């Protein structure tokens, strides 16, 4: 396994997020080795991603904070960055909600 050296900032961030330095290092290592060419969410076209989102959620509002599957979390990020999702925050608790734009 690749050895990850943690800076004092990394150790502080681990503590802030309630992680041990070892757990934080593992998370950091997995982020460093991420490749969009091998990630299913990023290796398909935006058009195909829109179609998949529409099949799963239609045009209903989705509470983004409750999406647990990594694919759909990444899909919401990618669709948002490509201006395919309309987003709003809940009125009382600022919960992020999203749905496909009508012209997506």
Secondary structure, DSSP 8 states (H G I E B T S, - for coil): -------HHHHHHHHHTT--HHHHHHHHHHHHT--TTT-TTTSS-HHHHHHHHHHHHTTS-EEGGG--SHHHHHHHHHHHHTT-EEEEE-TTT--EEEEE-TT-
